[in-house]
Amino acid sequence: MRVTHDNALLLVVDIQAKLAPHILGHEALIRRTEALLATADLFSMPKLATEHCPHQIGPLIETLRHRFAASEIFEKTNFGAADHPEFFERVRGTGRQQIVIAGMEAHVCVMQTALGLRAQGFEVIVVADAVGSRAPAQADREHALQRLAQDGCTVAGTETLLFEWTGSGVDARFRDVLALIKDIASL
């Protein structure tokens, strides 16, 4: 399966103000997520974000929040966003079959959301270098990525997806995407 910009939706899971500082490598994860969002915008791809109990964990961090319209941010209480019928309807309403996921925490909300979407028949792509967990939970993060792959999700890297979405060096947006790739290359 190739991931195409005309069939993909970008989903940013719970990169929230009070959680982000506790995630190992959160600065690099956020920059990769910004590159994914910028590329999604270049290709006019739909995007959604989730906030888990934002009254307790805080809102989506500001550097990402301004990239979303209010209607693109879904407040959830279940770890798995797909366990909320309203969220599932929003995803289905985009008409996209490929759901590309970045966010926090890899072994909790990212995994449960990905598995829930996969169970509903979506092609789920988890961006391994743009999902993170707290430092003490790194083994859980690795086990979650393995489980996601075993359960039919694709695990890929940010750079891979940016090139895959672009598809060709002659695409008019290639130079912009290449600049984003160069920006995150040293992370």
Sine and cosine of phi, psi and omega as CSV:
sin_phi,cos_phi,sin_psi,cos_psi,sin_omega,cos_omega
0.00,0.00,0.79,-0.61,0.13,-0.99
-0.99,-0.11,0.59,-0.81,0.01,-1.00
-1.00,-0.08,0.87,-0.49,-0.08,-1.00
-0.91,-0.42,0.53,-0.85,-0.02,-1.00
-0.93,0.38,-0.35,0.94,0.00,-1.00
-1.00,0.00,0.01,1.00,0.05,-1.00
-0.79,-0.62,0.05,1.00,-0.10,-0.99
-0.96,-0.29,0.49,-0.87,0.14,-0.99
-0.85,-0.53,0.72,-0.70,0.08,-1.00
-0.99,-0.10,0.80,-0.61,0.00,-1.00
-0.88,-0.48,0.86,-0.52,0.04,-1.00
-0.97,-0.26,0.88,-0.47,-0.11,-0.99
-0.97,-0.23,0.92,-0.39,0.30,-0.96
0.82,0.57,0.63,0.77,0.11,-0.99
-1.00,0.09,0.99,0.12,-0.22,-0.98
-0.94,-0.35,0.40,-0.92,-0.16,-0.99
-0.82,0.57,-0.71,0.71,-0.05,-1.00
-1.00,0.08,-0.30,0.95,-0.01,-1.00
-1.00,-0.01,-0.69,0.73,-0.14,-0.99
-0.78,0.63,-0.71,0.70,-0.05,-1.00
-0.88,0.47,-0.30,0.95,-0.03,-1.00
-1.00,-0.04,-0.07,1.00,-0.05,-1.00
-1.00,0.02,0.78,-0.63,0.01,-1.00
-0.87,0.49,0.82,-0.57,0.01,-1.00
0.95,0.32,0.49,0.87,-0.10,-0.99
-0.89,0.46,-0.52,0.86,0.00,-1.00
-0.90,0.44,-0.72,0.69,0.01,-1.00
-0.91,0.41,-0.64,0.77,0.03,-1.00
-0.87,0.50,-0.69,0.73,-0.01,-1.00
-0.91,0.40,-0.67,0.74,0.02,-1.00
-0.90,0.43,-0.63,0.78,0.06,-1.00
-0.91,0.41,-0.63,0.78,0.04,-1.00
-0.90,0.44,-0.64,0.77,0.06,-1.00
-0.88,0.48,-0.64,0.77,0.04,-1.00
-0.91,0.42,-0.65,0.76,0.05,-1.00
-0.89,0.45,-0.70,0.72,0.00,-1.00
-0.91,0.42,-0.68,0.73,0.01,-1.00
-0.88,0.47,-0.65,0.76,0.02,-1.00
-0.94,0.35,-0.66,0.76,0.07,-1.00
-0.85,0.53,-0.67,0.74,0.02,-1.00
-0.91,0.42,-0.65,0.76,0.03,-1.00
-0.84,0.54,-0.61,0.80,-0.05,-1.00
-0.99,-0.16,0.18,0.98,0.00,-1.00
0.80,0.60,0.65,0.76,0.04,-1.00
-0.99,0.14,0.59,-0.80,0.09,-1.00
-0.93,0.37,0.47,-0.88,0.02,-1.00
-0.59,-0.81,0.49,-0.87,0.06,-1.00
-0.68,-0.73,0.41,-0.91,0.12,-0.99
-0.73,-0.69,0.47,-0.88,0.10,-1.00
-0.89,-0.46,0.47,-0.88,0.14,-0.99
-0.78,-0.63,0.84,-0.55,0.01,-1.00
-1.00,-0.03,0.89,-0.46,0.02,-1.00
0.65,0.76,0.89,0.46,-0.12,-0.99
-0.88,0.47,-0.38,0.92,0.05,-1.00
-0.92,0.39,-0.32,0.95,0.04,-1.00
-0.96,-0.27,-0.64,0.77,-0.13,-0.99
-0.98,-0.19,-0.12,0.99,-0.02,-1.00
1.00,0.01,0.24,-0.97,0.00,-1.00
-0.97,0.23,0.13,-0.99,0.18,-0.98
-0.78,0.62,0.66,-0.75,-0.04,-1.00
-0.86,0.51,0.55,-0.84,-0.16,-0.99
-0.88,0.48,-0.58,0.81,-0.02,-1.00
-0.90,0.44,-0.37,0.93,0.07,-1.00
-0.98,-0.19,-0.60,0.80,-0.11,-0.99
-0.83,0.56,-0.63,0.77,-0.05,-1.00
-0.92,0.39,-0.22,0.98,0.01,-1.00
-1.00,0.10,-0.11,0.99,-0.06,-1.00
-0.88,-0.47,0.64,-0.77,0.20,-0.98
-0.96,0.29,0.40,-0.92,0.01,-1.00
-0.82,0.57,-0.59,0.80,-0.02,-1.00
-0.95,0.32,-0.20,0.98,0.00,-1.00
-1.00,-0.10,0.01,1.00,0.00,-1.00
-0.93,-0.35,0.83,-0.55,-0.06,-1.00
-0.92,-0.38,0.85,-0.53,0.06,-1.00
-1.00,0.08,0.77,-0.64,-0.06,-1.00
-0.77,-0.64,0.34,-0.94,0.10,-1.00
-0.88,-0.48,-0.45,0.89,0.08,-1.00
-0.99,0.17,0.55,-0.83,0.04,-1.00
-0.87,0.49,-0.70,0.71,0.03,-1.00
-1.00,0.06,0.92,-0.39,-0.02,-1.00
-0.86,0.51,-0.55,0.83,-0.02,-1.00
-0.93,0.38,-0.18,0.98,0.08,-1.00
-0.98,0.21,-0.14,0.99,0.10,-1.00
-0.99,-0.11,0.91,-0.41,0.00,-1.00
-0.81,0.59,-0.58,0.81,0.00,-1.00
-0.90,0.43,-0.62,0.78,0.03,-1.00
-0.92,0.39,-0.73,0.69,0.01,-1.00
-0.84,0.55,-0.65,0.76,0.02,-1.00
-0.91,0.42,-0.62,0.79,0.06,-1.00
-0.88,0.48,-0.70,0.71,0.01,-1.00
-0.89,0.46,-0.76,0.66,-0.02,-1.00
-0.88,0.47,-0.57,0.82,-0.01,-1.00
-0.90,0.44,-0.31,0.95,0.03,-1.00
-0.97,0.24,-0.33,0.94,-0.05,-1.00
0.97,0.23,0.07,1.00,-0.02,-1.00
-1.00,-0.01,0.59,-0.81,-0.01,-1.00
-0.97,-0.24,-0.32,0.95,-0.02,-1.00
-0.96,-0.27,0.84,-0.54,-0.03,-1.00
-0.92,-0.38,0.91,-0.42,0.00,-1.00
-0.99,-0.16,0.82,-0.57,-0.15,-0.99
-0.88,-0.47,0.76,-0.65,0.19,-0.98
-0.81,-0.58,0.43,-0.90,0.08,-1.00
0.52,-0.85,-0.37,-0.93,-0.15,-0.99
-0.65,-0.76,0.46,-0.89,-0.43,0.90
-0.99,0.11,0.60,-0.80,-0.11,-0.99
-0.82,0.57,-0.65,0.76,-0.12,-0.99
-1.00,-0.02,0.00,1.00,-0.02,-1.00
-0.86,-0.51,-1.00,-0.05,-0.12,-0.99
-0.93,0.38,-0.62,0.79,0.04,-1.00
-0.90,0.44,-0.78,0.63,-0.05,-1.00
-0.89,0.46,-0.73,0.68,-0.05,-1.00
-0.92,0.39,-0.59,0.81,0.06,-1.00
-0.92,0.40,-0.72,0.70,-0.01,-1.00
-0.88,0.48,-0.72,0.69,-0.01,-1.00
-0.91,0.42,-0.60,0.80,0.04,-1.00
-0.90,0.43,-0.68,0.73,0.04,-1.00
-0.93,0.38,-0.63,0.78,0.03,-1.00
-0.89,0.46,-0.66,0.75,0.00,-1.00
-0.90,0.44,-0.41,0.91,0.03,-1.00
-1.00,0.02,0.10,1.00,0.10,-1.00
1.00,-0.10,0.07,1.00,0.03,-1.00
-0.98,0.20,0.47,-0.88,0.18,-0.98
-1.00,0.10,0.88,-0.48,-0.10,-1.00
-0.93,-0.36,0.77,-0.64,0.02,-1.00
-0.86,-0.51,0.88,-0.48,0.02,-1.00
-0.98,-0.19,0.81,-0.59,-0.04,-1.00
-1.00,0.07,0.99,-0.14,-0.18,-0.98
-0.83,0.55,-0.64,0.77,-0.03,-1.00
-1.00,0.04,0.10,0.99,0.08,-1.00
-0.84,-0.54,0.35,0.94,0.17,-0.99
-0.80,-0.60,0.64,-0.77,-0.06,-1.00
-0.60,-0.80,0.19,-0.98,0.04,-1.00
-0.64,-0.77,0.23,-0.97,0.05,-1.00
-0.88,0.48,0.43,-0.90,-0.05,-1.00
-0.79,0.62,-0.72,0.70,-0.02,-1.00
-0.93,0.36,-0.19,0.98,-0.09,-1.00
-0.96,-0.29,0.42,0.91,-0.05,-1.00
-0.92,0.39,-0.56,0.83,0.07,-1.00
-0.91,0.42,-0.65,0.76,0.04,-1.00
-0.89,0.46,-0.63,0.77,0.04,-1.00
-0.86,0.51,-0.74,0.67,-0.01,-1.00
-0.90,0.44,-0.67,0.74,0.04,-1.00
-0.89,0.45,-0.62,0.78,0.01,-1.00
-0.90,0.44,-0.70,0.72,0.03,-1.00
-0.88,0.47,-0.65,0.76,0.06,-1.00
-0.90,0.43,-0.70,0.71,0.00,-1.00
-0.89,0.46,-0.68,0.73,0.02,-1.00
-0.86,0.52,-0.70,0.71,0.02,-1.00
-0.90,0.44,-0.68,0.73,0.01,-1.00
-0.91,0.42,-0.49,0.87,-0.04,-1.00
-1.00,-0.04,0.25,0.97,0.16,-0.99
0.99,-0.16,0.05,1.00,0.09,-1.00
-1.00,0.08,0.46,-0.89,0.09,-1.00
-1.00,-0.08,0.71,-0.71,0.06,-1.00
-0.94,-0.35,0.84,-0.54,-0.07,-1.00
-0.66,-0.75,0.14,-0.99,0.04,-1.00
-0.97,-0.22,0.31,-0.95,-0.02,-1.00
-0.85,0.52,-0.78,0.62,-0.04,-1.00
-0.86,0.51,-0.67,0.74,0.03,-1.00
-0.83,0.56,-0.74,0.68,-0.03,-1.00
-0.92,0.39,-0.62,0.78,0.00,-1.00
-0.89,0.45,-0.68,0.73,0.07,-1.00
-0.92,0.39,-0.65,0.76,-0.03,-1.00
-0.91,0.42,-0.67,0.74,0.04,-1.00
-0.89,0.46,-0.59,0.81,-0.03,-1.00
-0.96,0.28,-0.70,0.71,0.13,-0.99
0.99,0.17,-0.45,0.89,-0.10,-0.99
-0.37,-0.93,0.60,-0.80,0.08,-1.00
-0.95,0.31,-0.19,0.98,0.03,-1.00
-0.99,-0.12,-0.05,1.00,0.09,-1.00
-0.88,0.47,0.69,-0.72,-0.05,-1.00
-0.87,0.50,-0.38,0.92,-0.03,-1.00
-1.00,-0.05,-0.04,1.00,-0.09,-1.00
-0.84,0.54,-0.70,0.72,-0.04,-1.00
-0.88,0.47,-0.61,0.79,0.05,-1.00
-0.91,0.40,-0.67,0.74,0.02,-1.00
-0.92,0.40,-0.67,0.75,0.02,-1.00
-0.87,0.50,-0.63,0.78,0.05,-1.00
-0.88,0.47,-0.64,0.77,0.05,-1.00
-0.91,0.41,-0.65,0.76,0.01,-1.00
-0.89,0.45,-0.69,0.72,0.02,-1.00
-0.90,0.44,-0.58,0.81,0.00,-1.00
-0.90,0.43,-0.58,0.82,-0.03,-1.00
-0.99,-0.12,-0.04,1.00,-0.09,-1.00
-0.87,0.50,-0.52,0.85,-0.07,-1.00
-1.00,0.01,0.02,1.00,-0.04,-1.00
-0.96,0.27,0.00,0.00,0.00,0.00
